[in-house]
Amino acid sequence: LLAIRDGGERGLSRRYESILEATGDAVYTLDDEGICTYSNRAHDALFGYEAGEMVGMPVSEVLDEATIERLNDEVRGLLRGDGPPRTVIEHEVITSDGERIPVENHISLLLDDDGEFLGTAGVVRDVGERKEREERLERFERIVEAMGDGVYVLDADGEMLEFNEFMVDLTGYDQETM
């Protein structure tokens, strides 16, 4: 509430920081050299650091060289104006204890009033659980397709929703008819 009542640029800055802390998402900014200039608590925690510890840290501390190059390519594309001014990239980050976790990184450019590149801002989300679910579903799909029996799923009205290739062979109907 104090930040909301405060006037001027300092009050506005504190309001923005309060909002970024309240989102629960991991939010960061990097300067044009890849040095962290802002990192909220959720971001630091995701990477295994104490609050404020990542500010001043180069991205090379938490990303491998191949990922840095890939992200640099994406930023160069954003600067050329090849598409929208933001992008979403999946990659791995390296936590403070050396663990690698898959993340989805939403990256936007930071530009000054003259359009000069200042760095990037981003929101990082851990997608490890989603990746595990996707891999599990893919395994089940391979099992169902390989089992040699007709397998199908009906909705509440008896309409066929899903079926495996063996079911097509068994019934003699094509995919569309099924």
C-alpha positions in Angstrom: 0.0 0.0 0.0 2.9 2.4 0.7 4.2 1.9 -2.9 0.7 2.7 -4.3 0.5 6.0 -2.3 4.0 7.0 -3.2 4.3 9.5 -6.0 6.9 10.0 -8.7 9.2 7.7 -10.5 10.5 5.9 -7.4 6.9 5.1 -6.3 6.1 3.8 -9.8 9.2 1.7 -9.8 8.3 0.2 -6.5 4.7 -0.5 -7.7 6.1 -2.3 -10.8 8.5 -4.3 -8.6 5.6 -5.2 -6.3 3.5 -6.4 -9.2 6.4 -8.5 -10.5 6.9 -10.1 -7.1 3.2 -10.8 -6.7 2.9 -12.6 -10.1 4.6 -15.7 -8.8 6.2 -16.1 -12.2 10.0 -16.0 -12.5 10.8 -12.6 -14.1 14.2 -11.2 -15.1 15.9 -8.5 -17.2 19.3 -8.7 -18.8 21.4 -5.9 -20.1 22.9 -5.9 -23.7 25.9 -7.9 -22.4 23.8 -10.7 -20.9 24.2 -9.6 -17.3 21.1 -9.9 -15.0 19.9 -6.5 -14.0 16.6 -7.6 -12.3 15.5 -10.9 -10.9 12.4 -11.4 -8.7 12.3 -13.9 -5.8 10.5 -16.5 -7.9 13.3 -16.3 -10.5 16.0 -16.6 -8.0 14.2 -19.5 -6.3 13.7 -21.4 -9.6 17.5 -21.3 -10.1 18.3 -22.2 -6.5 19.6 -18.8 -5.4 18.7 -16.4 -2.5 16.6 -13.4 -3.3 18.6 -10.7 -5.1 21.6 -13.0 -5.6 21.3 -13.3 -9.4 21.5 -9.5 -10.0 24.9 -8.9 -11.6 25.3 -12.5 -12.7 26.1 -13.3 -16.3 23.8 -15.7 -18.1 26.8 -18.0 -18.7 26.4 -19.0 -15.0 23.0 -20.6 -15.7 23.0 -21.4 -19.4 25.3 -23.6 -21.5 27.1 -22.1 -24.6 24.7 -23.8 -27.1 21.7 -22.3 -25.3 23.3 -18.9 -25.1 24.0 -18.9 -28.9 20.4 -20.1 -29.6 19.0 -17.3 -27.5 21.3 -14.7 -29.1 20.1 -15.9 -32.5 16.5 -15.4 -31.4 17.3 -11.9 -30.0 19.0 -10.9 -33.3 15.9 -12.1 -35.1 13.7 -9.9 -32.8 16.0 -6.9 -33.5 15.7 -7.4 -37.2 12.0 -7.3 -36.9 11.4 -10.7 -38.5 8.2 -11.1 -36.5 6.5 -10.1 -33.3 8.7 -8.2 -30.7 8.7 -11.3 -28.4 9.4 -15.0 -28.6 8.9 -18.1 -26.5 11.8 -20.7 -26.4 12.1 -23.9 -24.6 15.6 -24.8 -23.2 17.3 -26.0 -20.1 18.7 -23.9 -17.3 21.4 -24.9 -14.8 20.5 -24.4 -11.2 22.9 -23.4 -8.4 23.5 -27.1 -7.6 24.1 -28.1 -11.2 20.7 -29.6 -11.9 19.3 -29.0 -15.4 15.6 -28.2 -15.6 13.5 -27.6 -18.7 12.0 -24.2 -19.0 9.8 -22.1 -21.3 11.3 -18.6 -21.6 9.1 -15.8 -22.8 11.5 -13.1 -24.1 10.9 -9.5 -25.1 13.3 -6.7 -26.1 14.1 -3.8 -23.9 14.5 -0.7 -26.1 15.1 2.9 -25.1 13.0 5.8 -26.4 15.1 6.0 -29.6 14.7 2.2 -30.3 18.2 1.3 -29.2 18.6 -2.1 -27.7 19.1 -2.1 -23.9 18.7 -5.8 -23.3 15.9 -8.3 -22.7 13.1 -9.0 -20.3 11.6 -12.4 -19.7 9.4 -14.7 -17.8 10.7 -18.2 -17.2 8.4 -21.2 -16.4 9.5 -24.6 -15.3 8.0 -27.1 -17.7 9.5 -30.2 -16.2 6.2 -31.7 -15.1 4.6 -30.9 -18.5 7.5 -32.6 -20.3 7.2 -35.7 -18.0 3.4 -35.9 -18.8 4.1 -35.6 -22.5 6.7 -38.3 -22.5 4.4 -40.6 -20.5 1.6 -40.0 -22.9 3.9 -40.7 -25.8 5.0 -44.0 -24.2 1.3 -45.0 -23.7 0.6 -44.1 -27.3 3.4 -46.3 -28.5 2.2 -49.2 -26.3 -1.4 -48.9 -27.6 -0.2 -48.8 -31.2 2.2 -51.7 -30.8 -0.1 -54.1 -28.8 -1.7 -55.8 -31.7 -5.3 -55.5 -30.4 -8.0 -53.1 -31.4 -8.2 -50.3 -28.9 -10.8 -47.5 -28.9 -12.4 -44.8 -26.8 -16.0 -43.8 -27.0 -17.7 -40.7 -25.7 -20.9 -40.7 -23.6 -23.0 -40.9 -26.8 -21.1 -43.9 -28.1 -19.2 -41.9 -30.7 -15.6 -43.1 -31.4 -13.1 -40.5 -30.1 -9.8 -42.4 -30.4 -8.6 -45.6 -31.8 -5.4 -47.3 -32.8 -4.3 -48.4 -36.2 -5.0 -52.1 -35.5 -8.7 -51.1 -35.0 -8.7 -49.6 -38.5 -7.3 -52.9 -39.9 -9.7 -55.0 -37.8 -12.8 -53.2 -38.9 -11.8 -52.5 -42.5 -13.0 -48.9 -42.2 -10.7 -46.0 -43.2 -9.6 -43.3 -40.7 -12.3 -40.8 -41.8 -15.2 -43.3 -41.4 -13.9 -44.5 -38.0 
